[in-house]
């Protein structure tokens, strides 16, 4: 089989922002109500190095936390709490948020997936995850090994412990190598 990549164009998809502090512009708020049990808003941040999309779940249980985070974003955009309260839907929130610039802090959480591989989920996990462009009080730390210090390591549940064999059964390896 012969391959020809002469006509392949470079991808125009933006890269994802890495861990750290980034100056970004808020470019959109999209709602997803496909699953009525887990409705959410996606807020899109675009910086010079890429983009970040953050989901804010709007179920009854998650709404108090999501609302605090959305207010934190509004505060970084100099949007008042009263103006935020007047937003009846995601379109109004989109109109209120779009084109505002701010700094965001993308942190990470490491976890072990089903295949026992270490993975990292990026997001706005820190208590103070955004600030006004001129605010110098948003920090991102590094540890001595040069790895990112703002990574939360999630402890995995312990594996089921092996039980002792039945009386009279010897412990032998049944693997031939």
ZIPE-V165580 format. One line per field, one symbol per residue. phi: phi as a letter, one per 30 degrees, with the letter a starting at -180 (. if undefined). A space follows every 50 residues. Layout:
phi->???
This chain:
phi->.ccbcdcdcddcdddcddekcbdbcdclbccbcdcddbdacccccbbdcl bbcbcbdcdeddeedddddddededdcicdddddddddaddddedddeid cacbcccbbdbcddcicdbbccacdddccbadeddccccbcbcddidddd cccdddddddddcdddejcddbdccdb
